[in-house]
């Protein structure tokens, strides 16, 4: 069984599977209680005003009251090694210790795909996977056989972050000098966040998506 190769970012899939209901409202109304004797139901204009003011002043602690959960696949372990460095988050990744990798995929960077090293890259990845399968079939534990697999193997991960951490994540990983794979992932995550919380993420969406 030969592995499948995904070129660059073509396999990245991001699904926003859960989020705080009405995240913009939750953030604004949470902020309003700090200067009010009781909780208030805010209208859309007040919500917009408060969120923009919070961003302007840098008072983003209240953004932590809104959270977002993503299902992500089609990224390499190179990418997830960078992703999990963002520690104010929750992660659950597909385990190579327990999951037998049958329909395996490898990420091949576009630069390598276009280079004279493509065939050698593919050959080494295929041979590594073949050895992995042989070792597992012979009775070697998956947790040991996985040591032969390259960082470029595709993986799946569930990620939960609050809006404050997401804004920090986007400001770092959506920049043009970020590594190409995590930058593509971050932009897809930003697009999903903007769909459900446009006020909270409007400035970043404008900078990293609309102005690209």
MDTraj code that builds the backbone (N, CA, C; nanometers):
import mdtraj as md
import numpy as np

residues = "UNK UNK UNK UNK UNK UNK UNK UNK UNK UNK UNK UNK UNK UNK UNK UNK UNK UNK UNK UNK UNK UNK UNK UNK UNK UNK UNK UNK UNK UNK UNK UNK UNK UNK UNK UNK UNK UNK UNK UNK UNK UNK UNK UNK UNK UNK UNK UNK UNK UNK UNK UNK UNK UNK UNK UNK UNK UNK UNK UNK UNK UNK UNK UNK UNK UNK UNK UNK UNK UNK UNK UNK UNK UNK UNK UNK UNK UNK UNK UNK UNK UNK UNK UNK UNK UNK UNK UNK UNK UNK UNK UNK UNK UNK UNK UNK UNK UNK UNK UNK UNK UNK UNK UNK UNK UNK UNK UNK UNK UNK UNK UNK UNK UNK UNK UNK UNK UNK UNK UNK UNK UNK UNK UNK UNK UNK UNK UNK UNK UNK UNK UNK UNK UNK UNK UNK UNK UNK UNK UNK UNK UNK UNK UNK UNK UNK UNK UNK UNK UNK UNK UNK UNK UNK UNK UNK UNK UNK UNK UNK UNK UNK UNK UNK UNK UNK UNK UNK UNK UNK UNK UNK UNK UNK UNK UNK UNK UNK UNK UNK UNK UNK UNK UNK UNK UNK UNK UNK UNK UNK UNK UNK UNK UNK UNK UNK UNK UNK UNK UNK UNK UNK UNK UNK UNK UNK UNK UNK UNK UNK UNK UNK".split()
xyz = np.array([
    [0.0846, -0.1195, 0.0000],
    [0.0000, 0.0000, 0.0000],
    [0.0883, 0.1248, 0.0000],
    [0.0761, 0.2063, -0.1021],
    [0.1598, 0.3252, -0.1129],
    [0.0930, 0.4443, -0.0448],
    [0.1711, 0.5303, 0.0192],
    [0.1140, 0.6486, 0.0836],
    [0.0715, 0.7518, -0.0199],
    [-0.0100, 0.8434, 0.0228],
    [-0.0532, 0.9548, -0.0608],
    [0.0308, 1.0770, -0.0246],
    [0.0620, 1.1585, -0.1236],
    [0.1408, 1.2788, -0.0997],
    [0.0561, 1.4026, -0.1268],
    [0.0509, 1.4918, -0.0294],
    [-0.0218, 1.6170, -0.0412],
    [0.0794, 1.7291, -0.0602],
    [0.0637, 1.8057, -0.1655],
    [0.1612, 1.9098, -0.1967],
    [0.1268, 2.0380, -0.1225],
    [0.2221, 2.0851, -0.0445],
    [0.2040, 2.2111, 0.0262],
    [0.0834, 2.2113, 0.1172],
    [-0.0054, 2.3076, 0.0955],
    [-0.1212, 2.3268, 0.1835],
    [-0.2503, 2.2686, 0.1262],
    [-0.2400, 2.1910, 0.0181],
    [-0.3613, 2.1476, -0.0499],
    [-0.4516, 2.0588, 0.0353],
    [-0.3961, 1.9932, 0.1362],
    [-0.4773, 1.9013, 0.2157],
    [-0.5317, 1.9605, 0.3434],
    [-0.4969, 2.0848, 0.3751],
    [-0.5386, 2.1415, 0.5038],
    [-0.6899, 2.1598, 0.5086],
    [-0.7496, 2.1072, 0.6143],
    [-0.8936, 2.1209, 0.6364],
    [-0.9163, 2.1713, 0.7780],
    [-0.9961, 2.2771, 0.7912],
    [-1.0265, 2.3347, 0.9220],
    [-1.1779, 2.3440, 0.9370],
    [-1.2289, 2.2839, 1.0427],
    [-1.3723, 2.2899, 1.0729],
    [-1.3912, 2.3484, 1.2120],
    [-1.4698, 2.4544, 1.2215],
    [-1.5043, 2.5114, 1.3516],
    [-1.6238, 2.4329, 1.4051],
    [-1.5996, 2.3450, 1.5002],
    [-1.7034, 2.2507, 1.5446],
    [-1.7818, 2.3016, 1.6641],
    [-1.7282, 2.3993, 1.7365],
    [-1.7997, 2.4541, 1.8521],
    [-1.7420, 2.5906, 1.8853],
    [-1.8272, 2.6750, 1.9418],
    [-1.7804, 2.8050, 1.9889],
    [-1.8817, 2.8616, 2.0874],
    [-1.8387, 2.9562, 2.1663],
    [-1.9285, 3.0260, 2.2569],
    [-2.0400, 3.0913, 2.1758],
    [-2.1663, 3.0709, 2.2121],
    [-2.2748, 3.1366, 2.1380],
    [-2.2604, 3.2891, 2.1438],
    [-2.2825, 3.3530, 2.0311],
    [-2.2738, 3.4987, 2.0196],
    [-2.1461, 3.5528, 2.0871],
    [-2.0320, 3.5112, 2.0391],
    [-1.9071, 3.5496, 2.1063],
    [-1.8851, 3.6995, 2.1178],
    [-1.9206, 3.7766, 2.0161],
    [-1.9043, 3.9219, 2.0250],
    [-1.9857, 3.9784, 2.1410],
    [-2.1091, 3.9327, 2.1528],
    [-2.1958, 3.9802, 2.2612],
    [-2.1416, 3.9396, 2.3984],
    [-2.0998, 3.8159, 2.4112],
    [-2.0468, 3.7678, 2.5394],
    [-1.9273, 3.8525, 2.5832],
    [-1.8387, 3.8821, 2.4894],
    [-1.7199, 3.9616, 2.5221],
    [-1.7600, 4.1029, 2.5656],
    [-1.8473, 4.1674, 2.4890],
    [-1.8868, 4.3051, 2.5199],
    [-1.9638, 4.3141, 2.6509],
    [-2.0568, 4.2229, 2.6724],
    [-2.1366, 4.2287, 2.7945],
    [-2.0540, 4.1898, 2.9168],
    [-1.9529, 4.1052, 2.8984],
    [-1.8616, 4.0744, 3.0083],
    [-1.7798, 4.1977, 3.0454],
    [-1.7394, 4.2725, 2.9443],
    [-1.6621, 4.3937, 2.9695],
    [-1.7460, 4.4997, 3.0391],
    [-1.8718, 4.5089, 3.0037],
    [-1.9572, 4.6164, 3.0558],
    [-1.9808, 4.6060, 3.2055],
    [-1.9753, 4.4842, 3.2602],
    [-2.0059, 4.4698, 3.4030],
    [-1.8990, 4.5332, 3.4912],
    [-1.7800, 4.5522, 3.4368],
    [-1.6732, 4.6112, 3.5182],
    [-1.7019, 4.7564, 3.5545],
    [-1.7899, 4.8205, 3.4803],
    [-1.8255, 4.9604, 3.5081],
    [-1.9755, 4.9777, 3.5261],
    [-2.0432, 4.8732, 3.5717],
    [-2.1883, 4.8801, 3.5865],
    [-2.2310, 4.8077, 3.7139],
    [-2.3421, 4.8481, 3.7695],
    [-2.3933, 4.7847, 3.8915],
    [-2.4678, 4.6550, 3.8628],
    [-2.4979, 4.6298, 3.7354],
    [-2.5695, 4.5068, 3.6999],
    [-2.5392, 4.4694, 3.5550],
    [-2.5658, 4.3427, 3.5227],
    [-2.5478, 4.2983, 3.3851],
    [-2.6489, 4.3668, 3.2942],
    [-2.6031, 4.4012, 3.1735],
    [-2.6895, 4.4701, 3.0772],
    [-2.6961, 4.3942, 2.9457],
    [-2.8082, 4.4029, 2.8801],
    [-2.8238, 4.3501, 2.7447],
    [-2.7914, 4.4641, 2.6494],
    [-2.6848, 4.4493, 2.5755],
    [-2.6375, 4.5584, 2.4903],
    [-2.6919, 4.5477, 2.3489],
    [-2.7132, 4.6619, 2.2851],
    [-2.7530, 4.6596, 2.1449],
    [-2.6285, 4.6468, 2.0573],
    [-2.6486, 4.6276, 1.9277],
    [-2.5375, 4.6003, 1.8367],
    [-2.4377, 4.7154, 1.8303],
    [-2.4869, 4.8374, 1.8359],
    [-2.3960, 4.9517, 1.8298],
    [-2.3050, 4.9577, 1.9512],
    [-2.3608, 4.9283, 2.0693],
    [-2.2815, 4.9305, 2.1916],
    [-2.1802, 4.8164, 2.1935],
    [-2.2216, 4.7005, 2.1416],
    [-2.1292, 4.5867, 2.1332],
    [-2.0103, 4.6229, 2.0451],
    [-2.0375, 4.6800, 1.9304],
    [-1.9306, 4.7191, 1.8380],
    [-1.8395, 4.8227, 1.9020],
    [-1.8990, 4.9219, 1.9680],
    [-1.8198, 5.0270, 2.0323],
    [-1.7270, 4.9692, 2.1386],
    [-1.7812, 4.8824, 2.2229],
    [-1.7020, 4.8272, 2.3324],
    [-1.5884, 4.7385, 2.2822],
    [-1.6163, 4.6532, 2.1858],
    [-1.5123, 4.5637, 2.1358],
    [-1.4008, 4.6428, 2.0684],
    [-1.4367, 4.7418, 1.9906],
    [-1.3340, 4.8246, 1.9271],
    [-1.2526, 4.9020, 2.0302],
    [-1.3188, 4.9467, 2.1368],
    [-1.2486, 5.0185, 2.2435],
    [-1.1521, 4.9254, 2.3163],
    [-1.1968, 4.8046, 2.3442],
    [-1.1112, 4.7068, 2.4116],
    [-0.9853, 4.6782, 2.3303],
    [-1.0030, 4.6625, 2.1998],
    [-0.8872, 4.6360, 2.1138],
    [-0.7945, 4.7569, 2.1095],
    [-0.8521, 4.8753, 2.1036],
    [-0.7720, 4.9976, 2.0983],
    [-0.6895, 5.0150, 2.2250],
    [-0.7497, 4.9870, 2.3400],
    [-0.6825, 5.0053, 2.4678],
    [-0.5935, 4.8866, 2.5047],
    [-0.6100, 4.7754, 2.4334],
    [-0.5327, 4.6566, 2.4657],
    [-0.5843, 4.5808, 2.5862],
    [-0.7091, 4.6064, 2.6235],
    [-0.7710, 4.5388, 2.7381],
    [-0.8396, 4.4112, 2.6889],
    [-0.7590, 4.3098, 2.6615],
    [-0.8123, 4.1912, 2.5948],
    [-0.8397, 4.0747, 2.6899],
    [-0.8306, 4.0958, 2.8201],
    [-0.8576, 3.9851, 2.9125],
    [-1.0007, 3.9344, 2.8986],
    [-1.0952, 4.0238, 2.8698],
    [-1.2354, 3.9799, 2.8562],
    [-1.2582, 3.8957, 2.7314],
    [-1.1634, 3.8993, 2.6375],
    [-1.1756, 3.8148, 2.5187],
    [-1.1640, 3.6665, 2.5557],
    [-1.1133, 3.6407, 2.6745],
    [-1.0982, 3.5019, 2.7186],
    [-1.2322, 3.4346, 2.7471],
    [-1.3395, 3.5096, 2.7558],
    [-1.4715, 3.4520, 2.7848],
    [-1.5339, 3.3831, 2.6629],
    [-1.4750, 3.3990, 2.5464],
    [-1.5246, 3.3328, 2.4250],
    [-1.4234, 3.2301, 2.3785],
    [-1.4681, 3.1086, 2.3540],
    [-1.3761, 3.0020, 2.3107],
    [-1.4226, 2.9405, 2.1794],
    [-1.3266, 2.8775, 2.1101],
    [-1.3494, 2.8226, 1.9769],
    [-1.2777, 2.6883, 1.9664],
    [-1.3477, 2.5889, 1.9125],
    [-1.2903, 2.4555, 1.8979],
    [-1.2873, 2.4161, 1.7505],
    [-1.1711, 2.3697, 1.7049],
    [-1.1491, 2.3354, 1.5650],
    [-1.1101, 2.1885, 1.5495],
    [-1.1585, 2.1276, 1.4419],
    [-1.1045, 2.0004, 1.3951],
    [-1.0140, 2.0310, 1.2766],
    [-0.8906, 1.9862, 1.2852],
    [-0.7919, 2.0185, 1.1828],
    [-0.7294, 1.8901, 1.1301],
    [-0.7168, 1.8808, 0.9982],
    [-0.6467, 1.7670, 0.9388],
    [-0.5725, 1.8114, 0.8136],
    [-0.4880, 1.7213, 0.7650],
    [-0.4110, 1.7533, 0.6452],
    [-0.2906, 1.8406, 0.6721],
    [-0.2451, 1.8425, 0.7987],
    [-0.1229, 1.9151, 0.8312],
    [-0.0183, 1.8148, 0.8802],
    [0.1070, 1.8551, 0.8730],
    [0.2161, 1.7665, 0.9131],
    [0.2445, 1.7808, 1.0622],
    [0.3255, 1.6883, 1.1118],
    [0.3706, 1.7008, 1.2505],
    [0.4737, 1.8126, 1.2645],
    [0.5320, 1.8544, 1.1566],
    [0.6139, 1.9762, 1.1600],
    [0.5265, 2.0925, 1.2040],
    [0.4066, 2.0984, 1.1488],
    [0.3129, 2.2070, 1.1789],
    [0.2610, 2.1966, 1.3221],
    [0.2218, 2.0781, 1.3645],
    [0.1665, 2.0668, 1.4997],
    [0.2730, 2.0896, 1.6072],
    [0.3993, 2.0609, 1.5758],
    [0.5050, 2.0914, 1.6719],
    [0.5103, 2.2418, 1.6993],
    [0.4826, 2.3228, 1.5975],
    [0.4771, 2.4680, 1.6163],
    [0.3485, 2.5090, 1.6856],
    [0.2386, 2.4471, 1.6460],
    [0.1068, 2.4831, 1.6982],
    [0.0990, 2.4662, 1.8494],
    [0.1480, 2.3542, 1.9014],
    [0.1326, 2.3267, 2.0445],
    [0.2246, 2.4112, 2.1317],
    [0.3091, 2.4919, 2.0715],
    [0.3870, 2.5870, 2.1505],
    [0.2991, 2.6989, 2.2062],
    [0.1812, 2.7155, 2.1477],
    [0.0850, 2.8132, 2.1998],
    [0.0125, 2.7459, 2.3159],
    [0.0574, 2.7741, 2.4369],
    [0.0246, 2.6910, 2.5509],
    [-0.1093, 2.7237, 2.6167],
    [-0.1666, 2.8414, 2.5906],
    [-0.2970, 2.8726, 2.6489],
    [-0.4029, 2.8189, 2.5536],
    [-0.4103, 2.6884, 2.5489],
    [-0.4989, 2.6190, 2.4553],
    [-0.5114, 2.4741, 2.5002],
    [-0.6069, 2.4033, 2.4403],
    [-0.6236, 2.2599, 2.4669],
    [-0.6077, 2.1851, 2.3357],
    [-0.5350, 2.0738, 2.3409],
    [-0.5056, 1.9964, 2.2201],
    [-0.5340, 1.8483, 2.2427],
    [-0.5900, 1.7849, 2.1405],
    [-0.6024, 1.6388, 2.1369],
    [-0.5623, 1.5944, 1.9974],
    [-0.4484, 1.5248, 1.9885],
    [-0.3932, 1.4867, 1.8589],
    [-0.4060, 1.3371, 1.8347],
    [-0.4230, 1.3015, 1.7085],
    [-0.4258, 1.1608, 1.6705],
    [-0.2983, 1.0928, 1.7191],
    [-0.3149, 0.9827, 1.7909],
    [-0.2015, 0.9141, 1.8515],
    [-0.1387, 0.8140, 1.7557],
    [-0.0080, 0.8295, 1.7335],
    [0.0638, 0.7285, 1.6552],
    [0.0961, 0.6069, 1.7417],
    [0.0746, 0.6187, 1.8720],
    [0.0978, 0.5055, 1.9606],
    [-0.0152, 0.4036, 1.9512],
    [-0.1380, 0.4530, 1.9376],
    [-0.2540, 0.3647, 1.9398],
    [-0.3183, 0.3441, 1.8033],
    [-0.3034, 0.4406, 1.7126],
    [-0.3691, 0.4338, 1.5815],
    [-0.2754, 0.3703, 1.4801],
    [-0.3215, 0.2643, 1.4150],
    [-0.2447, 0.2032, 1.3062],
    [-0.2617, 0.2899, 1.1817],
    [-0.1529, 0.3399, 1.1302],
    [-0.1594, 0.4312, 1.0162],
    [-0.1708, 0.3512, 0.8873],
    [-0.2944, 0.3374, 0.8396],
    [-0.3204, 0.2590, 0.7180],
    [-0.3173, 0.3475, 0.5944],
    [-0.4133, 0.4380, 0.5838],
    [-0.4205, 0.5280, 0.4672],
    [-0.3351, 0.6514, 0.4959],
    [-0.2063, 0.6310, 0.4953],
    [-0.1150, 0.7358, 0.5392],
    [-0.0937, 0.8409, 0.4305],
    [-0.0738, 0.9635, 0.4764],
    [-0.0461, 1.0748, 0.3864],
    [0.0805, 1.1465, 0.4338],
    [0.1561, 1.1967, 0.3372],
    [0.2733, 1.2780, 0.3680],
    [0.2556, 1.4157, 0.3046],
    [0.3004, 1.5173, 0.3757],
    [0.3030, 1.6524, 0.3206],
    [0.4379, 1.6718, 0.2528],
    [0.4340, 1.7124, 0.1267],
    [0.5577, 1.7436, 0.0556],
    [0.5584, 1.8937, 0.0242],
    [0.6545, 1.9686, 0.0758],
    [0.6593, 2.1120, 0.0499],
    [0.6688, 2.1416, -0.1004],
    [0.6090, 2.2519, -0.1407],
    [0.6078, 2.2873, -0.2830],
    [0.7489, 2.3034, -0.3384],
    [0.8396, 2.3595, -0.2575],
    [0.9775, 2.3773, -0.3041],
    [1.0422, 2.2436, -0.3382],
    [1.0126, 2.1409, -0.2590],
    [1.0685, 2.0082, -0.2857],
    [0.9962, 1.9431, -0.4033],
    [0.8650, 1.9633, -0.4103],
    [0.7865, 1.9085, -0.5211],
    [0.8399, 1.9559, -0.6560],
    [0.8897, 2.0791, -0.6604],
    [0.9385, 2.1382, -0.7851],
    [1.0882, 2.1134, -0.8089],
    [1.1532, 2.0516, -0.7120],
    [1.2989, 2.0397, -0.7186],
    [1.3437, 1.9043, -0.7726],
    [1.4754, 1.8915, -0.7910],
    [1.5329, 1.7650, -0.8365],
    [1.5342, 1.6601, -0.7259],
    [1.4946, 1.6999, -0.6023],
    [1.4946, 1.6070, -0.4892],
    [1.3595, 1.5394, -0.4673],
    [1.2605, 1.5741, -0.5499],
    [1.1254, 1.5206, -0.5286],
    [1.1245, 1.3684, -0.5258],
    [1.1823, 1.3045, -0.6259],
    [1.1766, 1.1586, -0.6350],
    [1.2456, 1.0923, -0.5159],
    [1.3563, 1.1498, -0.4733],
    [1.4280, 1.0942, -0.3584],
    [1.3466, 1.1111, -0.2301],
    [1.2827, 1.2262, -0.2156],
    [1.1962, 1.2529, -0.1005],
    [1.0838, 1.1500, -0.0938],
    [1.0158, 1.1305, -0.2074],
    [0.9046, 1.0362, -0.2139],
    [0.9524, 0.8939, -0.1846],
    [1.0668, 0.8585, -0.2421],
    [1.1199, 0.7230, -0.2228],
    [1.1497, 0.6951, -0.0757],
    [1.2135, 0.7898, -0.0081],
    [1.2481, 0.7695, 0.1319],
    [1.1228, 0.7604, 0.2182],
    [1.0243, 0.8468, 0.1912],
    [0.8992, 0.8424, 0.2673],
    [0.8274, 0.7096, 0.2467],
    [0.8243, 0.6626, 0.1222],
    [0.7576, 0.5352, 0.0926],
    [0.8281, 0.4185, 0.1609],
    [0.9602, 0.4209, 0.1596],
    [1.0354, 0.3118, 0.2237],
    [1.0206, 0.3155, 0.3752],
    [1.0139, 0.4353, 0.4313],
    [0.9922, 0.4467, 0.5756],
    [0.8567, 0.3891, 0.6140],
    [0.7553, 0.4202, 0.5334],
    [0.6214, 0.3680, 0.5619],
    [0.6168, 0.2162, 0.5442],
    [0.6834, 0.1649, 0.4415],
    [0.6862, 0.0210, 0.4187],
    [0.7528, -0.0508, 0.5363],
    [0.8607, 0.0053, 0.5875],
    [0.9273, -0.0552, 0.7027],
    [0.8371, -0.0488, 0.8261],
    [0.7685, 0.0618, 0.8426],
    [0.6713, 0.0757, 0.9529],
    [0.5683, -0.0368, 0.9479],
    [0.5115, -0.0601, 0.8297],
    [0.4093, -0.1637, 0.8137],
    [0.4676, -0.3032, 0.8419],
    [0.5873, -0.3283, 0.7939],
    [0.6511, -0.4581, 0.8170],
    [0.6758, -0.4822, 0.9660],
    [0.7218, -0.3793, 1.0327],
    [0.7504, -0.3943, 1.1756],
    [0.6231, -0.4209, 1.2558],
    [0.5173, -0.3474, 1.2257],
    [0.3905, -0.3679, 1.2966],
    [0.3367, -0.5084, 1.2694],
    [0.3436, -0.5491, 1.1425],
    [0.2942, -0.6820, 1.1054],
    [0.3737, -0.7920, 1.1764],
    [0.5010, -0.7676, 1.2009],
    [0.5858, -0.8692, 1.2653],
    [0.5624, -0.8773, 1.4158],
    [0.4863, -0.7814, 1.4690],
    [0.4570, -0.7838, 1.6120],
    [0.5196, -0.6725, 1.6923],
    [0.5989, -0.5895, 1.6276],
    [0.6555, -0.4742, 1.6979],
    [0.5430, -0.3753, 1.7292],
    [0.5439, -0.3216, 1.8482],
    [0.4375, -0.2299, 1.8894],
    [0.4360, -0.1045, 1.8021],
    [0.3152, -0.0529, 1.7797],
    [0.3017, 0.0698, 1.7004],
    [0.3795, 0.1842, 1.7634],
    [0.3845, 0.1856, 1.8973],
    [0.4542, 0.2945, 1.9648],
    [0.6048, 0.2922, 1.9378],
    [0.6571, 0.1774, 1.8986],
    [0.7983, 0.1679, 1.8634],
    [0.8202, 0.1816, 1.7126],
    [0.7317, 0.1217, 1.6345],
    [0.7444, 0.1284, 1.4883],
    [0.7341, 0.2712, 1.4373],
    [0.6598, 0.3553, 1.5075],
    [0.6386, 0.4935, 1.4622],
    [0.7675, 0.5754, 1.4585],
    [0.8703, 0.5305, 1.5258],
    [0.9958, 0.6061, 1.5295],
    [1.0570, 0.6238, 1.3901],
    [1.0198, 0.5400, 1.2960],
    [1.0757, 0.5495, 1.1615],
    [1.0038, 0.6534, 1.0764],
    [0.8868, 0.6983, 1.1194],
    [0.8057, 0.7871, 1.0364],
    [0.8609, 0.9293, 1.0366],
    [0.8651, 0.9949, 0.9210],
    [0.9175, 1.1316, 0.9111],
    [0.8211, 1.2341, 0.9713],
    [0.8734, 1.3535, 0.9958],
    [0.7908, 1.4638, 1.0466],
    [0.6825, 1.5037, 0.9468],
    [0.7043, 1.4724, 0.8197],
    [0.6096, 1.5146, 0.7167],
    [0.4823, 1.4336, 0.7116],
    [0.4664, 1.3342, 0.7980],
    [0.3450, 1.2538, 0.7972],
    [0.2260, 1.3406, 0.8386],
    [0.1134, 1.3207, 0.7719],
    [-0.0068, 1.3986, 0.7999],
    [-0.0696, 1.3543, 0.9319],
    [-0.1323, 1.4490, 1.0009],
    [-0.1950, 1.4186, 1.1292],
    [-0.3265, 1.4930, 1.1438],
    [-0.3998, 1.4584, 1.2486],
    [-0.5277, 1.5222, 1.2811],
    [-0.5203, 1.5718, 1.4248],
    [-0.5845, 1.6855, 1.4505],
    [-0.5782, 1.7430, 1.5846],
    [-0.7027, 1.8265, 1.6127],
    [-0.7471, 1.8243, 1.7377],
    [-0.8549, 1.9107, 1.7841],
    [-0.7911, 2.0198, 1.8694],
    [-0.8295, 2.1442, 1.8436],
    [-0.7698, 2.2588, 1.9122],
    [-0.8802, 2.3476, 1.9690],
    [-0.8658, 2.3849, 2.0949],
    [-0.9563, 2.4824, 2.1564],
    [-0.8742, 2.5988, 2.2105],
    [-0.9115, 2.7192, 2.1703],
    [-0.8463, 2.8400, 2.2201],
    [-0.9524, 2.9441, 2.2526],
    [-0.9217, 3.0307, 2.3466],
    [-1.0104, 3.1444, 2.3674],
    [-0.9729, 3.2561, 2.2698],
    [-1.0599, 3.3560, 2.2612],
    [-1.0407, 3.4599, 2.1603],
    [-0.9140, 3.5419, 2.1837],
    [-0.8772, 3.5598, 2.3087],
    [-0.7549, 3.6359, 2.3361],
    [-0.6319, 3.5621, 2.2835],
    [-0.6234, 3.4328, 2.3109],
    [-0.5103, 3.3549, 2.2628],
    [-0.5123, 3.3436, 2.1114],
    [-0.6319, 3.3320, 2.0527],
    [-0.6414, 3.3261, 1.9070],
    [-0.5893, 3.4547, 1.8436],
    [-0.6238, 3.5680, 1.9022],
    [-0.5745, 3.6946, 1.8463],
    [-0.4213, 3.7002, 1.8537],
    [-0.3653, 3.6526, 1.9636],
    [-0.2193, 3.6457, 1.9755],
    [-0.1609, 3.5495, 1.8724],
    [-0.2235, 3.4327, 1.8597],
    [-0.1812, 3.3311, 1.7622],
    [-0.1838, 3.3874, 1.6209],
    [-0.2910, 3.4563, 1.5835],
    [-0.3037, 3.5114, 1.4490],
    [-0.2001, 3.6210, 1.4237],
    [-0.1740, 3.7035, 1.5241],
    [-0.0759, 3.8113, 1.5048],
    [0.0648, 3.7566, 1.4796],
    [0.0922, 3.6386, 1.5306],
    [0.2228, 3.5766, 1.5070],
    [0.2253, 3.4917, 1.3803],
    [0.1253, 3.4069, 1.3644],
    [0.1310, 3.3020, 1.2631],
    [0.0702, 3.3402, 1.1285],
    [-0.0018, 3.4520, 1.1222],
    [-0.0540, 3.4977, 0.9927],
    [0.0427, 3.5919, 0.9211],
    [0.1476, 3.6306, 0.9879],
    [0.2452, 3.7199, 0.9270],
    [0.3197, 3.6487, 0.8132],
    [0.3672, 3.7262, 0.7190],
    [0.4328, 3.6690, 0.6015],
    [0.5636, 3.5981, 0.6341],
    [0.6242, 3.6321, 0.7467],
    [0.7498, 3.5653, 0.7819],
    [0.7274, 3.4380, 0.8640],
    [0.6011, 3.4021, 0.8889],
    [0.5717, 3.2759, 0.9567],
    [0.5984, 3.1600, 0.8611],
    [0.6246, 3.0422, 0.9166],
    [0.6471, 2.9236, 0.8330],
    [0.5225, 2.8966, 0.7495],
    [0.5373, 2.8580, 0.6255],
    [0.4271, 2.8561, 0.5284],
    [0.3095, 2.7671, 0.5692],
    [0.3368, 2.6544, 0.6324],
    [0.2263, 2.5624, 0.6618],
    [0.1407, 2.6132, 0.7772],
    [0.2038, 2.6576, 0.8848],
    [0.1237, 2.7062, 0.9970],
    [0.0581, 2.8402, 0.9622],
    [0.1187, 2.9168, 0.8707],
    [0.0558, 3.0418, 0.8264],
    [-0.0739, 3.0122, 0.7510],
    [-0.0707, 2.9129, 0.6638],
    [-0.1923, 2.8753, 0.5906],
    [-0.2993, 2.8253, 0.6864],
    [-0.2581, 2.7472, 0.7853],
    [-0.3526, 2.6982, 0.8860],
    [-0.4136, 2.8139, 0.9641],
    [-0.3306, 2.9066, 1.0093],
    [-0.3778, 3.0189, 1.0897],
    [-0.4777, 3.1049, 1.0125],
    [-0.4509, 3.1279, 0.8857],
    [-0.5430, 3.2088, 0.8048],
    [-0.6775, 3.1388, 0.7891],
    [-0.6768, 3.0076, 0.7702],
    [-0.8029, 2.9337, 0.7612],
    [-0.8795, 2.9401, 0.8935],
    [-0.8093, 2.9311, 1.0045],
    [-0.8734, 2.9419, 1.1359],
    [-0.9305, 3.0819, 1.1565],
    [-0.8565, 3.1838, 1.1144],
    [-0.9043, 3.3215, 1.1248],
    [-1.0319, 3.3421, 1.0436],
    [-1.0365, 3.2871, 0.9255],
    [-1.1571, 3.2988, 0.8429],
    [-1.2779, 3.2374, 0.9119],
    [-1.2581, 3.1228, 0.9767],
    [-1.3678, 3.0579, 1.0487],
    [-1.4127, 3.1412, 1.1681],
    [-1.3177, 3.1990, 1.2396],
    [-1.3518, 3.2824, 1.3550],
    [-1.4284, 3.4073, 1.3130],
    [-1.3859, 3.4669, 1.2033],
    [-1.4513, 3.5891, 1.1555],
    [-1.5977, 3.5641, 1.1189],
    [-1.6282, 3.4450, 1.0709],
    [-1.7661, 3.4130, 1.0331],
    [-1.8619, 3.4220, 1.1507],
    [-1.8159, 3.3868, 1.2707],
    [-1.9055, 3.3829, 1.3874],
    [-1.8791, 3.4961, 1.4863],
    [-1.7645, 3.5626, 1.4754],
    [-1.7321, 3.6743, 1.5647],
    [-1.6647, 3.7851, 1.4850],
    [-1.7380, 3.8472, 1.3932],
    [-1.6763, 3.9453, 1.3030],
    [-1.6194, 4.0679, 1.3726],
    [-1.6809, 4.1116, 1.4817],
    [-1.6288, 4.2295, 1.5504],
    [-1.4974, 4.1986, 1.6223],
    [-1.4908, 4.0845, 1.6842],
    [-1.3715, 4.0459, 1.7588],
    [-1.2499, 4.0294, 1.6688],
    [-1.2716, 3.9812, 1.5484],
    [-1.1588, 3.9486, 1.4608],
    [-1.1513, 4.0371, 1.3360],
    [-1.2311, 4.1424, 1.3297],
    [-1.2371, 4.2256, 1.2096],
    [-1.1023, 4.2856, 1.1718],
    [-1.0302, 4.3390, 1.2693],
    [-0.9025, 4.4037, 1.2384],
    [-0.8007, 4.3045, 1.1826],
    [-0.7969, 4.1859, 1.2381],
    [-0.7021, 4.0854, 1.1910],
    [-0.7450, 4.0260, 1.0574],
    [-0.8747, 4.0086, 1.0395],
    [-0.9262, 3.9576, 0.9120],
    [-0.8945, 4.0560, 0.7995],
    [-0.9121, 4.1828, 0.8300],
    [-0.8829, 4.2849, 0.7289],
    [-0.7340, 4.2858, 0.6931],
    [-0.6485, 4.2735, 0.7939],
    [-0.5040, 4.2808, 0.7724],
    [-0.4511, 4.1576, 0.7003],
    [-0.4951, 4.0386, 0.7412],
    [-0.4319, 3.9163, 0.6921],
    [-0.5076, 3.8443, 0.5812],
    [-0.6341, 3.8808, 0.5604],
    [-0.7124, 3.8154, 0.4549],
    [-0.7469, 3.9152, 0.3439],
    [-0.8117, 4.0234, 0.3788],
    [-0.8578, 4.1191, 0.2773],
    [-0.7429, 4.1958, 0.2135],
    [-0.6403, 4.2262, 0.2897],
    [-0.5326, 4.3102, 0.2377],
    [-0.4166, 4.2297, 0.1815],
    [-0.4301, 4.0975, 0.1784],
    [-0.3232, 4.0125, 0.1225],
    [-0.3105, 4.0340, -0.0271],
])
top = md.Topology()
chain = top.add_chain()
for i, resn in enumerate(residues, 1):
    res = top.add_residue(resn, chain, resSeq=i)
    for name in ("N", "CA", "C"):
        top.add_atom(name, md.element.get_by_symbol(name[0]), res)
traj = md.Trajectory(xyz[None], top)
